[in-house]
Amino acid sequence: MSVSVYIPSPFRWLTQNREHIDVDGQNVAEVLTAVNTRYPGFDNLVFDSEGSVPAHINIYVNNREIHELGGTETPVADGDQVAVIPALAGGADDGAQPAASVALTPEEAMRYSRHIIMGQVGSIGQRKLRNAKVLIVGAGGLGSPVSIYLALAGVGTIGIVEFDTVDLSNLQRQLLHQTPDVGKSKLQSGMETLHAYNPHVTVVPHEAPLTSDNAMDIIPNYDIIVNGADNFATRYLVNDAAYLSGKTLVDGSILLFDGQATVFKPGHGCYRCLYPTPPPPGLVPSCAEAGVLGAITGIIGSIQATEVFKQILGIGEPLLNRLLLVDALTMEFRTMKLRRDPACPLCGDHPTVTELIDYDMFCGSPPLVAPGAGAHGGH
């Protein structure tokens, strides 16, 4: 019978850079022996001097740790997957943030086992997630699914900018909040929800409107910025502050049955390249005025969360220079090419926006006033 064995990247020097190896065996011990027969020295990596699996090595059979099963005598069947997951320190590559040197605890290894078993994540990737700091602007329609999936995935520090209170009309789409939370601060409600999902994450509250006065005190402290704002003044403010701070911005927006998502990174264009000037006040209705399908916030928010994961892990093809358009009525996904505008006043060849400006004046909109003013992530 053939069993697929996942080889972690630090061990692939021994397996000629092969990520998966198919071998025969009736149980885990026989499978590991078969790998060692093909690649002598493998047993020195996964067994100690007494022939036991050391504490810093976790072995999984079909996503279940063998200590929960029968140890190395755990039987395997044709088509099963065995994964060898070492608790390793370091491992930064391609300029990505280095993973924390502290090994995953047994509880963390089990909680995130569906990640760790993936070749693109593994133990090192999971620790990159734990070491990451992500700021979400808004705890509403988009901020809800983004923050929940980031917390579930084990992103270590999640900052949330929000100053509104939970309204009954929010509950049609904002997953962070429930009926008993009506009247409560969205930040308090959101923090309680995220900690209920995962007590290991740190949630940093920023309970104030994001403005030109405080944005540069907040945004530079995070690795990635997620924009879930529901007004143009905040959207341009977040874009400019992220660019001036050298941060990656994962942008999303929704209205009615439509949604958009993209990723902006210094050197690859910005929101101003896509929309050089805001629409005249009142031309584009808000979700409060025109409405929004609750489920579309989940679709776009999940896409934003996925883009955050890809950035942290350094995998896949991000939505750089691409605008993803989602039409829920026809269930069509279209991708439009974007380009950096050399004439962009922020990221162009001759920038004129070199510091934050008055975005309410720029957009012709009244300033946000806390509380109950339709905060950044109201959508």
C-alpha positions, 0 to 999 in steps of 0.5 A, a space after each residue: 500500500 502507498 502512503 504519502 509522507 510530507 517532508 518539512 522544508 528544513 529536512 528536504 536537503 536530505 530528500 533532494 528537495 522533495 516535499 512528498 514521498 510515496 512509500 509502503 508500510 503497514 504502520 507509521 514506524 514502517 513508513 518512516 523506516 521506508 523513508 530512511 531506506 530511501 534516504 539514509 539519515 532520515 531516522 536521525 532527524 525524527 528519532 532520538 538515541 533511544 529510537 523514540 520520537 522526541 518532543 520537538 517532532 510531531 507526526 500526524 496521520 491524516 491530520 491527527 497526531 499519532 500520540 492520540 492514536 497508537 504512536 508509531 504503531 498507528 496503522 496506515 492504509 493505502 492513500 493515507 497521509 503522514 506528516 512530519 512536523 518539527 518545532 523549528 526556530 527562525 526561517 525568514 525568507 524573501 523579506 518576510 517577517 521572521 517566525 517567532 523562535 518559540 516552538 508551538 505548544 501542543 495545544 497550538 499544534 492541535 488547534 492549527 493542525 489543519 494548517 500545519 499539515 499543509 506544505 505551504 504553511 507548516 510549523 514555520 508558517 504557523 509561527 509566522 502567523 503568530 508573529 504577525 501584526 494586522 490592523 483592521 479598519 472597521 469592525 463591521 461588515 468586512 471587518 467581521 469576517 476578516 478579524 474572525 478568520 485571522 483570529 481562527 488562523 492564529 494571527 498573533 496581534 489583531 488591531 481594530 480601529 472602531 468607535 461605533 456601537 452595535 445597532 440592530 441593523 448591523 446584525 444582518 451581516 456583521 458576524 462579530 456581534 449578536 443580539 445581546 450586544 446591541 447598544 454595546 461598543 463594537 470594539 468590546 463586542 468584537 474583542 469578546 467574540 474574537 477571544 471566545 474563538 481564540 484566547 491566544 490572540 492579542 486584540 489591540 483596541 483603537 476606539 477613536 475615529 482614524 484621522 490625519 492626526 492619529 493615523 501615523 501613530 497607529 498604522 506604522 505599528 502593524 505589518 499589514 493593513 486591512 481596509 473595511 471602511 464604509 466612507 471615501 474619506 477614510 478609504 483615502 486616509 488609510 490608503 495614504 497612511 499605509 503607503 507613507 508607512 511602507 505597509 501593504 494594504 488589503 482593500 475591500 468594498 461592497 454595495 448592494 450585490 457587488 464587491 471589490 477586493 485588491 492589494 496595494 503595495 508600495 511600488 505597485 500602485 495605490 487606491 489613488 491610481 485606481 480612483 484619482 478623485 472621490 465621487 461628488 458627495 451623494 453620488 455613490 450611496 452608502 450601504 445604509 442608503 442603498 442596502 447590501 446583501 449580508 452574504 457579500 460581506 462574507 465573500 469579500 471579507 474572506 477574500 481579504 483574509 486570504 490575501 492577508 494570509 498569503 502576504 504573511 506566509 509569502 505564498 501564492 499570487 496576491 491581488 497586486 495590480 488586479 482588481 477582483 470584481 464580484 457580482 453576486 446576482 450572476 455569481 461572476 468573478 472578474 479580474 481587471 488589471 491595474 497599473 501604477 499611475 506615473 502621474 499619481 499624486 501619492 505614488 507617482 514619479 513626482 508625488 505632491 501628497 507627501 503627508 496626510 491631508 484633510 480628507 473630509 475636505 478632500 472628499 467633501 464629506 462631514 467628519 465622523 463623530 463618535 459614537 453612533 456616526 456610522 464608524 469606519 467599518 459600518 458597511 
